[in-house]
Amino acid sequence: MKPSAIREMGTEELEHKHAELQEQLFRLRVQASLGQLDNSLKLRETRRDIARVKTILKEKQVSP
C-alpha cells in the first residue's frame, strides 16, 4: 500500500484499516506457526503497512 493512498484516507478509515491489518497479521502469524504460510514476504509487507498507517494517523492527530 502506497503512502499517498493512505494519506487520502480519513481518520476513521485509517483506524478501520489499522484494525483490519492487525487481524490479517494475526492470521498470517498463525499460518506461519502451523507451517501453512505460502508467502513469508506477506508478513513483512503487512507489518510495514501497519507502520505506515500508524505513522500517518499520528501525523493527522498532531497537525489537524
PDBQT receptor file of N, H, CA, C and O in Angstrom, charges set to zero:
ATOM      1  N   MET A   1       0.847  -1.167   0.000  1.00  0.00    +0.000 N 
ATOM      2  CA  MET A   1       0.000   0.000   0.000  1.00  0.00    +0.000 C 
ATOM      3  C   MET A   1       0.898   1.236   0.000  1.00  0.00    +0.000 C 
ATOM      4  O   MET A   1       1.826   1.347   0.800  1.00  0.00    +0.000 OA
ATOM      5  N   LYS A   2       0.606   2.147  -0.900  1.00  0.00    +0.000 N 
ATOM      6  H   LYS A   2      -0.148   2.057  -1.550  1.00  0.00    +0.000 HD
ATOM      7  CA  LYS A   2       1.437   3.334  -1.035  1.00  0.00    +0.000 C 
ATOM      8  C   LYS A   2       1.040   4.402  -0.021  1.00  0.00    +0.000 C 
ATOM      9  O   LYS A   2      -0.140   4.551   0.298  1.00  0.00    +0.000 OA
ATOM     10  N   PRO A   3       2.023   5.144   0.486  1.00  0.00    +0.000 N 
ATOM     11  CA  PRO A   3       1.720   6.202   1.453  1.00  0.00    +0.000 C 
ATOM     12  C   PRO A   3       0.770   7.262   0.899  1.00  0.00    +0.000 C 
ATOM     13  O   PRO A   3      -0.031   7.820   1.649  1.00  0.00    +0.000 OA
ATOM     14  N   SER A   4       0.844   7.542  -0.379  1.00  0.00    +0.000 N 
ATOM     15  H   SER A   4       1.495   7.089  -0.988  1.00  0.00    +0.000 HD
ATOM     16  CA  SER A   4      -0.056   8.548  -0.955  1.00  0.00    +0.000 C 
ATOM     17  C   SER A   4      -1.508   8.094  -0.879  1.00  0.00    +0.000 C 
ATOM     18  O   SER A   4      -2.402   8.912  -0.664  1.00  0.00    +0.000 OA
ATOM     19  N   ALA A   5      -1.749   6.804  -1.052  1.00  0.00    +0.000 N 
ATOM     20  H   ALA A   5      -1.023   6.139  -1.227  1.00  0.00    +0.000 HD
ATOM     21  CA  ALA A   5      -3.105   6.278  -0.943  1.00  0.00    +0.000 C 
ATOM     22  C   ALA A   5      -3.593   6.325   0.503  1.00  0.00    +0.000 C 
ATOM     23  O   ALA A   5      -4.773   6.562   0.761  1.00  0.00    +0.000 OA
ATOM     24  N   ILE A   6      -2.687   6.101   1.430  1.00  0.00    +0.000 N 
ATOM     25  H   ILE A   6      -1.728   5.909   1.221  1.00  0.00    +0.000 HD
ATOM     26  CA  ILE A   6      -3.045   6.120   2.851  1.00  0.00    +0.000 C 
ATOM     27  C   ILE A   6      -3.359   7.549   3.288  1.00  0.00    +0.000 C 
ATOM     28  O   ILE A   6      -4.286   7.763   4.070  1.00  0.00    +0.000 OA
ATOM     29  N   ARG A   7      -2.606   8.523   2.798  1.00  0.00    +0.000 N 
ATOM     30  H   ARG A   7      -1.853   8.350   2.163  1.00  0.00    +0.000 HD
ATOM     31  CA  ARG A   7      -2.812   9.919   3.186  1.00  0.00    +0.000 C 
ATOM     32  C   ARG A   7      -4.173  10.453   2.742  1.00  0.00    +0.000 C 
ATOM     33  O   ARG A   7      -4.701  11.379   3.356  1.00  0.00    +0.000 OA
ATOM     34  N   GLU A   8      -4.739   9.884   1.692  1.00  0.00    +0.000 N 
ATOM     35  H   GLU A   8      -4.310   9.132   1.193  1.00  0.00    +0.000 HD
ATOM     36  CA  GLU A   8      -6.035  10.322   1.199  1.00  0.00    +0.000 C 
ATOM     37  C   GLU A   8      -7.186   9.849   2.070  1.00  0.00    +0.000 C 
ATOM     38  O   GLU A   8      -8.290  10.386   1.982  1.00  0.00    +0.000 OA
ATOM     39  N   MET A   9      -6.943   8.851   2.911  1.00  0.00    +0.000 N 
ATOM     40  H   MET A   9      -6.046   8.415   2.983  1.00  0.00    +0.000 HD
ATOM     41  CA  MET A   9      -7.988   8.305   3.776  1.00  0.00    +0.000 C 
ATOM     42  C   MET A   9      -8.263   9.238   4.946  1.00  0.00    +0.000 C 
ATOM     43  O   MET A   9      -7.395  10.000   5.372  1.00  0.00    +0.000 OA
ATOM     44  N   GLY A  10      -9.483   9.165   5.454  1.00  0.00    +0.000 N 
ATOM     45  H   GLY A  10     -10.188   8.547   5.108  1.00  0.00    +0.000 HD
ATOM     46  CA  GLY A  10      -9.846   9.920   6.647  1.00  0.00    +0.000 C 
ATOM     47  C   GLY A  10      -9.384   9.193   7.899  1.00  0.00    +0.000 C 
ATOM     48  O   GLY A  10      -8.897   8.064   7.832  1.00  0.00    +0.000 OA
ATOM     49  N   THR A  11      -9.541   9.843   9.027  1.00  0.00    +0.000 N 
ATOM     50  H   THR A  11      -9.937  10.760   9.081  1.00  0.00    +0.000 HD
ATOM     51  CA  THR A  11      -9.085   9.262  10.296  1.00  0.00    +0.000 C 
ATOM     52  C   THR A  11      -9.825   7.966  10.621  1.00  0.00    +0.000 C 
ATOM     53  O   THR A  11      -9.209   6.984  11.033  1.00  0.00    +0.000 OA
ATOM     54  N   GLU A  12     -11.140   7.964  10.437  1.00  0.00    +0.000 N 
ATOM     55  H   GLU A  12     -11.641   8.762  10.102  1.00  0.00    +0.000 HD
ATOM     56  CA  GLU A  12     -11.916   6.753  10.732  1.00  0.00    +0.000 C 
ATOM     57  C   GLU A  12     -11.535   5.608   9.809  1.00  0.00    +0.000 C 
ATOM     58  O   GLU A  12     -11.451   4.457  10.237  1.00  0.00    +0.000 OA
ATOM     59  N   GLU A  13     -11.304   5.927   8.540  1.00  0.00    +0.000 N 
ATOM     60  H   GLU A  13     -11.372   6.862   8.192  1.00  0.00    +0.000 HD
ATOM     61  CA  GLU A  13     -10.882   4.897   7.593  1.00  0.00    +0.000 C 
ATOM     62  C   GLU A  13      -9.524   4.326   7.983  1.00  0.00    +0.000 C 
ATOM     63  O   GLU A  13      -9.292   3.122   7.869  1.00  0.00    +0.000 OA
ATOM     64  N   LEU A  14      -8.633   5.192   8.443  1.00  0.00    +0.000 N 
ATOM     65  H   LEU A  14      -8.821   6.169   8.536  1.00  0.00    +0.000 HD
ATOM     66  CA  LEU A  14      -7.306   4.735   8.852  1.00  0.00    +0.000 C 
ATOM     67  C   LEU A  14      -7.389   3.825  10.071  1.00  0.00    +0.000 C 
ATOM     68  O   LEU A  14      -6.690   2.815  10.145  1.00  0.00    +0.000 OA
ATOM     69  N   GLU A  15      -8.241   4.182  11.025  1.00  0.00    +0.000 N 
ATOM     70  H   GLU A  15      -8.809   5.002  10.965  1.00  0.00    +0.000 HD
ATOM     71  CA  GLU A  15      -8.395   3.338  12.212  1.00  0.00    +0.000 C 
ATOM     72  C   GLU A  15      -8.981   1.985  11.840  1.00  0.00    +0.000 C 
ATOM     73  O   GLU A  15      -8.577   0.956  12.382  1.00  0.00    +0.000 OA
ATOM     74  N   HIS A  16      -9.937   1.988  10.909  1.00  0.00    +0.000 N 
ATOM     75  H   HIS A  16     -10.264   2.824  10.468  1.00  0.00    +0.000 HD
ATOM     76  CA  HIS A  16     -10.518   0.728  10.443  1.00  0.00    +0.000 C 
ATOM     77  C   HIS A  16      -9.470  -0.106   9.708  1.00  0.00    +0.000 C 
ATOM     78  O   HIS A  16      -9.397  -1.319   9.902  1.00  0.00    +0.000 OA
ATOM     79  N   LYS A  17      -8.662   0.533   8.869  1.00  0.00    +0.000 N 
ATOM     80  H   LYS A  17      -8.722   1.518   8.711  1.00  0.00    +0.000 HD
ATOM     81  CA  LYS A  17      -7.610  -0.160   8.126  1.00  0.00    +0.000 C 
ATOM     82  C   LYS A  17      -6.572  -0.741   9.079  1.00  0.00    +0.000 C 
ATOM     83  O   LYS A  17      -6.072  -1.843   8.856  1.00  0.00    +0.000 OA
ATOM     84  N   HIS A  18      -6.248  -0.005  10.138  1.00  0.00    +0.000 N 
ATOM     85  H   HIS A  18      -6.655   0.890  10.319  1.00  0.00    +0.000 HD
ATOM     86  CA  HIS A  18      -5.290  -0.484  11.139  1.00  0.00    +0.000 C 
ATOM     87  C   HIS A  18      -5.805  -1.764  11.797  1.00  0.00    +0.000 C 
ATOM     88  O   HIS A  18      -5.067  -2.738  11.944  1.00  0.00    +0.000 OA
ATOM     89  N   ALA A  19      -7.075  -1.750  12.188  1.00  0.00    +0.000 N 
ATOM     90  H   ALA A  19      -7.674  -0.958  12.069  1.00  0.00    +0.000 HD
ATOM     91  CA  ALA A  19      -7.657  -2.939  12.811  1.00  0.00    +0.000 C 
ATOM     92  C   ALA A  19      -7.675  -4.118  11.837  1.00  0.00    +0.000 C 
ATOM     93  O   ALA A  19      -7.409  -5.258  12.218  1.00  0.00    +0.000 OA
ATOM     94  N   GLU A  20      -7.987  -3.829  10.599  1.00  0.00    +0.000 N 
ATOM     95  H   GLU A  20      -8.202  -2.902  10.290  1.00  0.00    +0.000 HD
ATOM     96  CA  GLU A  20      -8.017  -4.870   9.574  1.00  0.00    +0.000 C 
ATOM     97  C   GLU A  20      -6.627  -5.471   9.355  1.00  0.00    +0.000 C 
ATOM     98  O   GLU A  20      -6.488  -6.688   9.234  1.00  0.00    +0.000 OA
ATOM     99  N   LEU A  21      -5.614  -4.627   9.307  1.00  0.00    +0.000 N 
ATOM    100  H   LEU A  21      -5.727  -3.638   9.405  1.00  0.00    +0.000 HD
ATOM    101  CA  LEU A  21      -4.244  -5.105   9.116  1.00  0.00    +0.000 C 
ATOM    102  C   LEU A  21      -3.758  -5.897  10.324  1.00  0.00    +0.000 C 
ATOM    103  O   LEU A  21      -3.027  -6.875  10.166  1.00  0.00    +0.000 OA
ATOM    104  N   GLN A  22      -4.151  -5.491  11.524  1.00  0.00    +0.000 N 
ATOM    105  H   GLN A  22      -4.745  -4.696  11.653  1.00  0.00    +0.000 HD
ATOM    106  CA  GLN A  22      -3.767  -6.233  12.733  1.00  0.00    +0.000 C 
ATOM    107  C   GLN A  22      -4.373  -7.637  12.698  1.00  0.00    +0.000 C 
ATOM    108  O   GLN A  22      -3.718  -8.617  13.051  1.00  0.00    +0.000 OA
ATOM    109  N   GLU A  23      -5.634  -7.718  12.267  1.00  0.00    +0.000 N 
ATOM    110  H   GLU A  23      -6.167  -6.922  11.980  1.00  0.00    +0.000 HD
ATOM    111  CA  GLU A  23      -6.298  -9.018  12.149  1.00  0.00    +0.000 C 
ATOM    112  C   GLU A  23      -5.588  -9.883  11.105  1.00  0.00    +0.000 C 
ATOM    113  O   GLU A  23      -5.379 -11.077  11.321  1.00  0.00    +0.000 OA
ATOM    114  N   GLN A  24      -5.225  -9.285   9.989  1.00  0.00    +0.000 N 
ATOM    115  H   GLN A  24      -5.395  -8.315   9.813  1.00  0.00    +0.000 HD
ATOM    116  CA  GLN A  24      -4.523 -10.011   8.930  1.00  0.00    +0.000 C 
ATOM    117  C   GLN A  24      -3.164 -10.503   9.420  1.00  0.00    +0.000 C 
ATOM    118  O   GLN A  24      -2.767 -11.630   9.123  1.00  0.00    +0.000 OA
ATOM    119  N   LEU A  25      -2.452  -9.663  10.170  1.00  0.00    +0.000 N 
ATOM    120  H   LEU A  25      -2.775  -8.748  10.411  1.00  0.00    +0.000 HD
ATOM    121  CA  LEU A  25      -1.155 -10.060  10.709  1.00  0.00    +0.000 C 
ATOM    122  C   LEU A  25      -1.296 -11.240  11.665  1.00  0.00    +0.000 C 
ATOM    123  O   LEU A  25      -0.470 -12.153  11.660  1.00  0.00    +0.000 OA
ATOM    124  N   PHE A  26      -2.338 -11.217  12.480  1.00  0.00    +0.000 N 
ATOM    125  H   PHE A  26      -3.008 -10.475  12.484  1.00  0.00    +0.000 HD
ATOM    126  CA  PHE A  26      -2.582 -12.320  13.406  1.00  0.00    +0.000 C 
ATOM    127  C   PHE A  26      -2.794 -13.625  12.636  1.00  0.00    +0.000 C 
ATOM    128  O   PHE A  26      -2.216 -14.659  12.969  1.00  0.00    +0.000 OA
ATOM    129  N   ARG A  27      -3.641 -13.555  11.592  1.00  0.00    +0.000 N 
ATOM    130  H   ARG A  27      -4.111 -12.715  11.321  1.00  0.00    +0.000 HD
ATOM    131  CA  ARG A  27      -3.913 -14.758  10.797  1.00  0.00    +0.000 C 
ATOM    132  C   ARG A  27      -2.648 -15.264  10.105  1.00  0.00    +0.000 C 
ATOM    133  O   ARG A  27      -2.425 -16.471  10.016  1.00  0.00    +0.000 OA
ATOM    134  N   LEU A  28      -1.822 -14.339   9.617  1.00  0.00    +0.000 N 
ATOM    135  H   LEU A  28      -2.002 -13.358   9.689  1.00  0.00    +0.000 HD
ATOM    136  CA  LEU A  28      -0.578 -14.741   8.961  1.00  0.00    +0.000 C 
ATOM    137  C   LEU A  28       0.383 -15.395   9.949  1.00  0.00    +0.000 C 
ATOM    138  O   LEU A  28       1.065 -16.364   9.613  1.00  0.00    +0.000 OA
ATOM    139  N   ARG A  29       0.434 -14.866  11.162  1.00  0.00    +0.000 N 
ATOM    140  H   ARG A  29      -0.120 -14.079  11.436  1.00  0.00    +0.000 HD
ATOM    141  CA  ARG A  29       1.327 -15.462  12.175  1.00  0.00    +0.000 C 
ATOM    142  C   ARG A  29       0.873 -16.862  12.555  1.00  0.00    +0.000 C 
ATOM    143  O   ARG A  29       1.696 -17.752  12.771  1.00  0.00    +0.000 OA
ATOM    144  N   VAL A  30      -0.446 -17.057  12.635  1.00  0.00    +0.000 N 
ATOM    145  H   VAL A  30      -1.114 -16.335  12.460  1.00  0.00    +0.000 HD
ATOM    146  CA  VAL A  30      -0.962 -18.394  12.942  1.00  0.00    +0.000 C 
ATOM    147  C   VAL A  30      -0.608 -19.356  11.815  1.00  0.00    +0.000 C 
ATOM    148  O   VAL A  30      -0.163 -20.477  12.063  1.00  0.00    +0.000 OA
ATOM    149  N   GLN A  31      -0.806 -18.914  10.582  1.00  0.00    +0.000 N 
ATOM    150  H   GLN A  31      -1.166 -18.004  10.381  1.00  0.00    +0.000 HD
ATOM    151  CA  GLN A  31      -0.456 -19.758   9.438  1.00  0.00    +0.000 C 
ATOM    152  C   GLN A  31       1.036 -20.088   9.433  1.00  0.00    +0.000 C 
ATOM    153  O   GLN A  31       1.421 -21.220   9.138  1.00  0.00    +0.000 OA
ATOM    154  N   ALA A  32       1.867 -19.113   9.755  1.00  0.00    +0.000 N 
ATOM    155  H   ALA A  32       1.554 -18.193   9.994  1.00  0.00    +0.000 HD
ATOM    156  CA  ALA A  32       3.312 -19.344   9.781  1.00  0.00    +0.000 C 
ATOM    157  C   ALA A  32       3.686 -20.354  10.855  1.00  0.00    +0.000 C 
ATOM    158  O   ALA A  32       4.550 -21.205  10.641  1.00  0.00    +0.000 OA
ATOM    159  N   SER A  33       3.038 -20.261  12.007  1.00  0.00    +0.000 N 
ATOM    160  H   SER A  33       2.336 -19.570  12.181  1.00  0.00    +0.000 HD
ATOM    161  CA  SER A  33       3.370 -21.187  13.089  1.00  0.00    +0.000 C 
ATOM    162  C   SER A  33       2.924 -22.614  12.773  1.00  0.00    +0.000 C 
ATOM    163  O   SER A  33       3.513 -23.582  13.254  1.00  0.00    +0.000 OA
ATOM    164  N   LEU A  34       1.873 -22.727  11.956  1.00  0.00    +0.000 N 
ATOM    165  H   LEU A  34       1.395 -21.940  11.566  1.00  0.00    +0.000 HD
ATOM    166  CA  LEU A  34       1.392 -24.054  11.570  1.00  0.00    +0.000 C 
ATOM    167  C   LEU A  34       2.085 -24.585  10.322  1.00  0.00    +0.000 C 
ATOM    168  O   LEU A  34       1.857 -25.725   9.915  1.00  0.00    +0.000 OA
ATOM    169  N   GLY A  35       2.934 -23.755   9.714  1.00  0.00    +0.000 N 
ATOM    170  H   GLY A  35       3.119 -22.829  10.045  1.00  0.00    +0.000 HD
ATOM    171  CA  GLY A  35       3.644 -24.172   8.519  1.00  0.00    +0.000 C 
ATOM    172  C   GLY A  35       2.797 -24.101   7.259  1.00  0.00    +0.000 C 
ATOM    173  O   GLY A  35       3.128 -24.737   6.259  1.00  0.00    +0.000 OA
ATOM    174  N   GLN A  36       1.719 -23.344   7.289  1.00  0.00    +0.000 N 
ATOM    175  H   GLN A  36       1.450 -22.827   8.102  1.00  0.00    +0.000 HD
ATOM    176  CA  GLN A  36       0.814 -23.254   6.143  1.00  0.00    +0.000 C 
ATOM    177  C   GLN A  36       0.996 -21.973   5.333  1.00  0.00    +0.000 C 
ATOM    178  O   GLN A  36       0.281 -21.755   4.355  1.00  0.00    +0.000 OA
ATOM    179  N   LEU A  37       1.933 -21.136   5.725  1.00  0.00    +0.000 N 
ATOM    180  H   LEU A  37       2.513 -21.313   6.520  1.00  0.00    +0.000 HD
ATOM    181  CA  LEU A  37       2.133 -19.855   5.048  1.00  0.00    +0.000 C 
ATOM    182  C   LEU A  37       2.903 -20.076   3.751  1.00  0.00    +0.000 C 
ATOM    183  O   LEU A  37       4.016 -20.602   3.756  1.00  0.00    +0.000 OA
ATOM    184  N   ASP A  38       2.291 -19.664   2.635  1.00  0.00    +0.000 N 
ATOM    185  H   ASP A  38       1.387 -19.237   2.631  1.00  0.00    +0.000 HD
ATOM    186  CA  ASP A  38       2.925 -19.854   1.331  1.00  0.00    +0.000 C 
ATOM    187  C   ASP A  38       3.948 -18.764   1.043  1.00  0.00    +0.000 C 
ATOM    188  O   ASP A  38       5.042 -19.051   0.559  1.00  0.00    +0.000 OA
ATOM    189  N   ASN A  39       3.601 -17.521   1.336  1.00  0.00    +0.000 N 
ATOM    190  H   ASN A  39       2.712 -17.287   1.729  1.00  0.00    +0.000 HD
ATOM    191  CA  ASN A  39       4.465 -16.391   1.009  1.00  0.00    +0.000 C 
ATOM    192  C   ASN A  39       4.872 -15.685   2.297  1.00  0.00    +0.000 C 
ATOM    193  O   ASN A  39       4.084 -14.936   2.875  1.00  0.00    +0.000 OA
ATOM    194  N   SER A  40       6.090 -15.921   2.742  1.00  0.00    +0.000 N 
ATOM    195  H   SER A  40       6.730 -16.530   2.273  1.00  0.00    +0.000 HD
ATOM    196  CA  SER A  40       6.544 -15.329   4.001  1.00  0.00    +0.000 C 
ATOM    197  C   SER A  40       6.770 -13.821   3.882  1.00  0.00    +0.000 C 
ATOM    198  O   SER A  40       6.837 -13.132   4.900  1.00  0.00    +0.000 OA
ATOM    199  N   LEU A  41       6.886 -13.303   2.672  1.00  0.00    +0.000 N 
ATOM    200  H   LEU A  41       6.832 -13.864   1.846  1.00  0.00    +0.000 HD
ATOM    201  CA  LEU A  41       7.026 -11.857   2.479  1.00  0.00    +0.000 C 
ATOM    202  C   LEU A  41       5.772 -11.105   2.895  1.00  0.00    +0.000 C 
ATOM    203  O   LEU A  41       5.831  -9.917   3.215  1.00  0.00    +0.000 OA
ATOM    204  N   LYS A  42       4.650 -11.787   2.891  1.00  0.00    +0.000 N 
ATOM    205  H   LYS A  42       4.601 -12.752   2.631  1.00  0.00    +0.000 HD
ATOM    206  CA  LYS A  42       3.382 -11.151   3.250  1.00  0.00    +0.000 C 
ATOM    207  C   LYS A  42       3.411 -10.651   4.697  1.00  0.00    +0.000 C 
ATOM    208  O   LYS A  42       2.802  -9.629   5.013  1.00  0.00    +0.000 OA
ATOM    209  N   LEU A  43       4.116 -11.369   5.573  1.00  0.00    +0.000 N 
ATOM    210  H   LEU A  43       4.611 -12.200   5.316  1.00  0.00    +0.000 HD
ATOM    211  CA  LEU A  43       4.263 -10.928   6.967  1.00  0.00    +0.000 C 
ATOM    212  C   LEU A  43       4.963  -9.581   7.036  1.00  0.00    +0.000 C 
ATOM    213  O   LEU A  43       4.499  -8.669   7.719  1.00  0.00    +0.000 OA
ATOM    214  N   ARG A  44       6.070  -9.455   6.335  1.00  0.00    +0.000 N 
ATOM    215  H   ARG A  44       6.447 -10.196   5.780  1.00  0.00    +0.000 HD
ATOM    216  CA  ARG A  44       6.837  -8.213   6.357  1.00  0.00    +0.000 C 
ATOM    217  C   ARG A  44       6.044  -7.065   5.747  1.00  0.00    +0.000 C 
ATOM    218  O   ARG A  44       6.048  -5.954   6.276  1.00  0.00    +0.000 OA
ATOM    219  N   GLU A  45       5.362  -7.331   4.630  1.00  0.00    +0.000 N 
ATOM    220  H   GLU A  45       5.358  -8.233   4.200  1.00  0.00    +0.000 HD
ATOM    221  CA  GLU A  45       4.561  -6.293   3.978  1.00  0.00    +0.000 C 
ATOM    222  C   GLU A  45       3.440  -5.803   4.895  1.00  0.00    +0.000 C 
ATOM    223  O   GLU A  45       3.163  -4.606   4.963  1.00  0.00    +0.000 OA
ATOM    224  N   THR A  46       2.806  -6.724   5.590  1.00  0.00    +0.000 N 
ATOM    225  H   THR A  46       3.031  -7.697   5.535  1.00  0.00    +0.000 HD
ATOM    226  CA  THR A  46       1.709  -6.357   6.489  1.00  0.00    +0.000 C 
ATOM    227  C   THR A  46       2.225  -5.521   7.656  1.00  0.00    +0.000 C 
ATOM    228  O   THR A  46       1.597  -4.532   8.034  1.00  0.00    +0.000 OA
ATOM    229  N   ARG A  47       3.369  -5.911   8.232  1.00  0.00    +0.000 N 
ATOM    230  H   ARG A  47       3.879  -6.715   7.925  1.00  0.00    +0.000 HD
ATOM    231  CA  ARG A  47       3.941  -5.133   9.325  1.00  0.00    +0.000 C 
ATOM    232  C   ARG A  47       4.295  -3.722   8.867  1.00  0.00    +0.000 C 
ATOM    233  O   ARG A  47       4.084  -2.756   9.601  1.00  0.00    +0.000 OA
ATOM    234  N   ARG A  48       4.826  -3.604   7.673  1.00  0.00    +0.000 N 
ATOM    235  H   ARG A  48       4.998  -4.388   7.077  1.00  0.00    +0.000 HD
ATOM    236  CA  ARG A  48       5.188  -2.283   7.148  1.00  0.00    +0.000 C 
ATOM    237  C   ARG A  48       3.952  -1.442   6.851  1.00  0.00    +0.000 C 
ATOM    238  O   ARG A  48       3.953  -0.231   7.067  1.00  0.00    +0.000 OA
ATOM    239  N   ASP A  49       2.896  -2.088   6.354  1.00  0.00    +0.000 N 
ATOM    240  H   ASP A  49       2.896  -3.073   6.178  1.00  0.00    +0.000 HD
ATOM    241  CA  ASP A  49       1.649  -1.355   6.113  1.00  0.00    +0.000 C 
ATOM    242  C   ASP A  49       1.072  -0.830   7.422  1.00  0.00    +0.000 C 
ATOM    243  O   ASP A  49       0.561   0.289   7.475  1.00  0.00    +0.000 OA
ATOM    244  N   ILE A  50       1.152  -1.634   8.474  1.00  0.00    +0.000 N 
ATOM    245  H   ILE A  50       1.567  -2.543   8.431  1.00  0.00    +0.000 HD
ATOM    246  CA  ILE A  50       0.680  -1.197   9.787  1.00  0.00    +0.000 C 
ATOM    247  C   ILE A  50       1.474   0.019  10.245  1.00  0.00    +0.000 C 
ATOM    248  O   ILE A  50       0.904   0.983  10.756  1.00  0.00    +0.000 OA
ATOM    249  N   ALA A  51       2.783  -0.028  10.063  1.00  0.00    +0.000 N 
ATOM    250  H   ALA A  51       3.246  -0.811   9.648  1.00  0.00    +0.000 HD
ATOM    251  CA  ALA A  51       3.636   1.095  10.461  1.00  0.00    +0.000 C 
ATOM    252  C   ALA A  51       3.284   2.355   9.674  1.00  0.00    +0.000 C 
ATOM    253  O   ALA A  51       3.247   3.451  10.234  1.00  0.00    +0.000 OA
ATOM    254  N   ARG A  52       3.028   2.199   8.383  1.00  0.00    +0.000 N 
ATOM    255  H   ARG A  52       3.058   1.308   7.928  1.00  0.00    +0.000 HD
ATOM    256  CA  ARG A  52       2.648   3.357   7.565  1.00  0.00    +0.000 C 
ATOM    257  C   ARG A  52       1.345   3.974   8.046  1.00  0.00    +0.000 C 
ATOM    258  O   ARG A  52       1.230   5.193   8.175  1.00  0.00    +0.000 OA
ATOM    259  N   VAL A  53       0.367   3.120   8.309  1.00  0.00    +0.000 N 
ATOM    260  H   VAL A  53       0.460   2.130   8.204  1.00  0.00    +0.000 HD
ATOM    261  CA  VAL A  53      -0.941   3.612   8.764  1.00  0.00    +0.000 C 
ATOM    262  C   VAL A  53      -0.799   4.311  10.106  1.00  0.00    +0.000 C 
ATOM    263  O   VAL A  53      -1.368   5.384  10.308  1.00  0.00    +0.000 OA
ATOM    264  N   LYS A  54      -0.047   3.716  11.025  1.00  0.00    +0.000 N 
ATOM    265  H   LYS A  54       0.415   2.844  10.860  1.00  0.00    +0.000 HD
ATOM    266  CA  LYS A  54       0.131   4.329  12.340  1.00  0.00    +0.000 C 
ATOM    267  C   LYS A  54       0.856   5.666  12.243  1.00  0.00    +0.000 C 
ATOM    268  O   LYS A  54       0.519   6.608  12.960  1.00  0.00    +0.000 OA
ATOM    269  N   THR A  55       1.851   5.753  11.359  1.00  0.00    +0.000 N 
ATOM    270  H   THR A  55       2.125   4.988  10.777  1.00  0.00    +0.000 HD
ATOM    271  CA  THR A  55       2.598   6.999  11.187  1.00  0.00    +0.000 C 
ATOM    272  C   THR A  55       1.692   8.108  10.676  1.00  0.00    +0.000 C 
ATOM    273  O   THR A  55       1.725   9.228  11.187  1.00  0.00    +0.000 OA
ATOM    274  N   ILE A  56       0.888   7.801   9.676  1.00  0.00    +0.000 N 
ATOM    275  H   ILE A  56       0.860   6.892   9.261  1.00  0.00    +0.000 HD
ATOM    276  CA  ILE A  56       0.016   8.825   9.095  1.00  0.00    +0.000 C 
ATOM    277  C   ILE A  56      -1.105   9.187  10.066  1.00  0.00    +0.000 C 
ATOM    278  O   ILE A  56      -1.521  10.344  10.115  1.00  0.00    +0.000 OA
ATOM    279  N   LEU A  57      -1.600   8.221  10.837  1.00  0.00    +0.000 N 
ATOM    280  H   LEU A  57      -1.261   7.281  10.797  1.00  0.00    +0.000 HD
ATOM    281  CA  LEU A  57      -2.586   8.545  11.874  1.00  0.00    +0.000 C 
ATOM    282  C   LEU A  57      -1.998   9.517  12.880  1.00  0.00    +0.000 C 
ATOM    283  O   LEU A  57      -2.662  10.475  13.276  1.00  0.00    +0.000 OA
ATOM    284  N   LYS A  58      -0.773   9.286  13.296  1.00  0.00    +0.000 N 
ATOM    285  H   LYS A  58      -0.234   8.508  12.975  1.00  0.00    +0.000 HD
ATOM    286  CA  LYS A  58      -0.102  10.167  14.256  1.00  0.00    +0.000 C 
ATOM    287  C   LYS A  58       0.086  11.567  13.667  1.00  0.00    +0.000 C 
ATOM    288  O   LYS A  58      -0.105  12.564  14.363  1.00  0.00    +0.000 OA
ATOM    289  N   GLU A  59       0.457  11.642  12.393  1.00  0.00    +0.000 N 
ATOM    290  H   GLU A  59       0.611  10.831  11.828  1.00  0.00    +0.000 HD
ATOM    291  CA  GLU A  59       0.625  12.927  11.728  1.00  0.00    +0.000 C 
ATOM    292  C   GLU A  59      -0.690  13.706  11.712  1.00  0.00    +0.000 C 
ATOM    293  O   GLU A  59      -0.706  14.916  11.938  1.00  0.00    +0.000 OA
ATOM    294  N   LYS A  60      -1.778  13.012  11.445  1.00  0.00    +0.000 N 
ATOM    295  H   LYS A  60      -1.765  12.029  11.261  1.00  0.00    +0.000 HD
ATOM    296  CA  LYS A  60      -3.086  13.672  11.391  1.00  0.00    +0.000 C 
ATOM    297  C   LYS A  60      -3.536  14.132  12.771  1.00  0.00    +0.000 C 
ATOM    298  O   LYS A  60      -4.229  15.144  12.880  1.00  0.00    +0.000 OA
ATOM    299  N   GLN A  61      -3.163  13.424  13.816  1.00  0.00    +0.000 N 
ATOM    300  H   GLN A  61      -2.600  12.603  13.727  1.00  0.00    +0.000 HD
ATOM    301  CA  GLN A  61      -3.534  13.798  15.180  1.00  0.00    +0.000 C 
ATOM    302  C   GLN A  61      -2.739  15.003  15.645  1.00  0.00    +0.000 C 
ATOM    303  O   GLN A  61      -3.272  15.854  16.358  1.00  0.00    +0.000 OA
ATOM    304  N   VAL A  62      -1.481  15.093  15.258  1.00  0.00    +0.000 N 
ATOM    305  H   VAL A  62      -1.048  14.402  14.679  1.00  0.00    +0.000 HD
ATOM    306  CA  VAL A  62      -0.614  16.186  15.700  1.00  0.00    +0.000 C 
ATOM    307  C   VAL A  62      -0.963  17.479  14.989  1.00  0.00    +0.000 C 
ATOM    308  O   VAL A  62      -1.087  18.524  15.629  1.00  0.00    +0.000 OA
ATOM    309  N   SER A  63      -1.124  17.422  13.666  1.00  0.00    +0.000 N 
ATOM    310  H   SER A  63      -1.024  16.573  13.147  1.00  0.00    +0.000 HD
ATOM    311  CA  SER A  63      -1.426  18.630  12.917  1.00  0.00    +0.000 C 
ATOM    312  C   SER A  63      -2.788  18.497  12.216  1.00  0.00    +0.000 C 
ATOM    313  O   SER A  63      -2.894  17.822  11.192  1.00  0.00    +0.000 OA
ATOM    314  N   PRO A  64      -3.809  19.129  12.757  1.00  0.00    +0.000 N 
ATOM    315  CA  PRO A  64      -5.157  18.975  12.193  1.00  0.00    +0.000 C 
ATOM    316  C   PRO A  64      -5.333  19.616  10.860  1.00  0.00    +0.000 C 
ATOM    317  O   PRO A  64      -6.420  19.556  10.285  1.00  0.00    +0.000 OA
TER     318      PRO A  64
